[in-house]
């Protein structure tokens, strides 16, 4: 995690993401890229607003100057000046610009604050970035108070993606953490405990995982089951693939990773499975 991107609107969650990025960069001896985007997608279809704001040079200049001032204040408050931190602002689409910046600058990981509100514009865009990011994304509501030592990995035993598990093992090594492999039984998707445990063990062996434990829990839905397990077991992070819950499971439970990002207070690491 050498090159870290923090999409930033300077809200409290965004500043918490920056603080966590500083911790990661200090450990990895890496660098942070802070990206502020004046998102004009809300102007589409509204010519009066487009005319008044999107092409008003003085208005945009004021926003850029204000963003520069907010960045400098955040940087001076939370980061040692010896840590490489780059700042860029742009005008366009948050989701498209983030993806383009990641590719152009060879970013390793995105760390992004979430407001915990899927109805808010920023929350909706966070979900889209979670779904499409070409690199791992860490979504956080608040910087963790403790070190990351226990990582919950909710998985479906019959779905395997080598690239995802290679990234997961890199994450585990970086934090020197243990993995808690988790299968959630629900009334609609169910395996008996011994069958689920055997499948999880087979899966862990196939993925070449080490330092892990296996857990089977029952709940009314997958999201609630993950939330309760993480809470009851003092888990420090949740790691999951954004396309892991496919087919019937996705049909019955929706977009699990995106819902988890918005409703769980611990950091959530996601990576798009092929």
Protein Blocks (a to p, Z undefined) as FASTA:
>chain_A
ZZccdddehiaklmmmmmmmmmmmmmnopaddddddddfklmgoplklmmmmmmmmklmm
mmmmmmmmmmmmmmmmmpcfklccddddddddfklmmmmmmmmnopabdcdddehiakbm
klmmmmmmmmmocbdcdddfbdcfbdcfbdcddddfkbccfklmmmmmmmmmmnopacdd
dddddfklccdfklmmmmmmmmmmmnopahiaddddddfbfklmmmmmmmmnopabdcdd
fklmgcjlmmmnopmklmmmmmcfbdcdddddZZ
